[in-house]
Amino acid sequence: NAGVTQTPKFQVLKTGQSMTLQCAQDMNHEYMSWYRQDPGMGLRLIHYSVGAGITDQGEVPNGYNVSRSTTEDFPLRLLSAAPSQTSVYFCASSKLGLETQYFGPGTRLLVL
Amino acid sequence: GESVGLHLPTLSVQEGDNSIINCAYSNSASDYFIWYKQESGKGPQFIIDIRSNMDKRQGQRVTVLLNKTVKHLSLQIAATQPGDSAVYFCAETRRGGGSYIPTFGRGTSLIVHP
């Protein structure tokens, strides 16, 4: 199993550009989530999903959209990037009811 | 709102010593706590967890203690090794949509000197 994979590893955007961060898992996990991590801070939940077709907002959802059309994939979309969205983004997954989350390697995003 | 925090942002120890990383939580309704380890440039990795109806749980070289009276959580690492150098996060969790949604603290950086 590849576990949780994220692409790209690094990305530089200009203010106002859009992009999609990809996340995929091959463990048949129902629960997937997106976090951002800023220097000196813990991870903050952006959006999460408990299954295909079901998504919900986390602590910091503004400026981000998600969709869950399949069990395996959970892309995160930035429609109009802002410098405040410069961060490291982590995707995670787990079985529903089981608490161990498996994290991807992260995507480093710089918005100029 | 409720928050999870850590007492010490950086902890330096010598190889072979025992390490103790502390965490304070404020949400008395949290029923599940997790410790994660994050190495430089990588995603967090699950270490150990504990439910609110327990006060101690042991793993391989690690022990988590939960004191609900003072809302305090600690991670003990025995015989600390250089490979233990990382940032450690505690997280309190609440149930949402059939799964547990964690709220992370800021993290403690553990530095192990050989």
Contacts between the chains, C-beta under 8 A, distances in Angstrom:
chain1	res1	chain2	res2	distance
A	4	B	43	7.6
A	30	B	98	7.7
A	30	B	99	7.5
A	31	B	97	7.8
A	31	B	98	7.8
A	31	B	99	4.2
A	33	B	101	7.7
A	35	B	104	7.9
A	40	B	106	6.5
A	41	B	106	5.6
A	41	B	107	8.0
A	42	B	4	7.5
A	42	B	89	5.6
A	42	B	91	7.7
A	42	B	104	3.3
A	42	B	105	5.2
A	42	B	106	5.0
A	42	B	107	5.8
A	43	B	44	7.0
A	43	B	89	7.3
A	43	B	104	4.5
A	44	B	104	7.4
A	45	B	101	6.6
A	45	B	102	7.8
A	45	B	103	7.6
A	48	B	96	7.6
A	48	B	97	7.5
A	48	B	101	6.7
A	50	B	97	3.9
A	50	B	98	5.5
A	50	B	99	6.0
A	54	B	97	7.3
A	56	B	96	7.4
A	56	B	97	6.4
A	58	B	101	7.5
A	59	B	103	7.6
A	90	B	43	5.2
A	90	B	44	7.2
A	92	B	43	7.6
A	94	B	99	6.4
A	96	B	98	4.6
A	96	B	99	4.9
A	97	B	98	6.3
A	97	B	99	6.5
A	98	B	99	7.9
A	99	B	32	6.0
A	99	B	34	6.5
A	99	B	49	6.0
A	99	B	93	6.5
A	99	B	99	7.8
A	99	B	100	4.6
A	100	B	34	7.9
A	100	B	46	4.9
A	100	B	49	7.4
A	101	B	44	8.0
A	101	B	46	6.9
A	101	B	102	7.2
A	102	B	46	7.7
A	103	B	43	3.2
A	103	B	44	5.0
A	103	B	45	7.1
A	104	B	43	5.5
A	105	B	41	7.9
A	105	B	42	6.1
A	105	B	43	5.5
A	106	B	41	7.8
A	106	B	42	7.4
A	106	B	43	5.5
